[in-house]
């Protein structure tokens, strides 16, 4: 089992595992939402989109 990849919020610097913070959209973009400060970044492009 591999350890979770940790992601740091650019606003509050809180760290959480990647699987708790990102939501995939049907157009291959993703949404990031910090559970601590509610900062949200939408339409983050991936290599596929």
C-alpha positions in Angstrom: 0.0 0.0 0.0 1.4 3.4 -1.0 1.1 6.4 1.3 -1.4 9.1 0.4 -0.1 12.1 -1.6 -0.5 15.2 0.6 -1.7 18.5 -1.0 -1.2 21.9 0.6 -3.8 24.6 0.3 -2.4 27.7 -1.3 -4.5 29.9 0.9 -4.4 28.5 4.5 -1.4 26.0 4.1 -3.5 23.1 5.5 -2.5 19.7 4.3 -4.8 16.8 3.4 -4.6 13.6 1.3 -5.2 14.2 -2.4 -8.2 11.9 -2.6 -10.2 14.1 -0.2 -9.7 17.4 -2.0 -10.2 16.9 -5.8 -13.4 16.3 -7.8 -13.1 15.1 -11.4 -15.4 16.7 -14.0 -16.6 15.0 -17.2 -14.5 17.3 -19.3 -11.2 16.0 -17.7 -10.8 19.1 -15.6 -10.7 18.9 -11.8 -12.0 21.0 -8.9 -9.9 21.6 -5.8 -11.7 22.5 -2.5 -10.0 23.0 0.8 -12.0 21.5 3.7 -10.5 23.9 6.2 -10.9 27.3 4.6 -13.3 26.5 1.8 -10.8 27.9 -0.9 -11.9 26.6 -4.2 -10.1 26.4 -7.6 -12.1 25.3 -10.6 -11.3 24.1 -14.1 -7.8 22.9 -13.3 -6.6 21.4 -16.6 -5.0 17.9 -16.6 -2.7 16.4 -19.2 -5.8 14.8 -20.8 -7.8 18.0 -21.0 
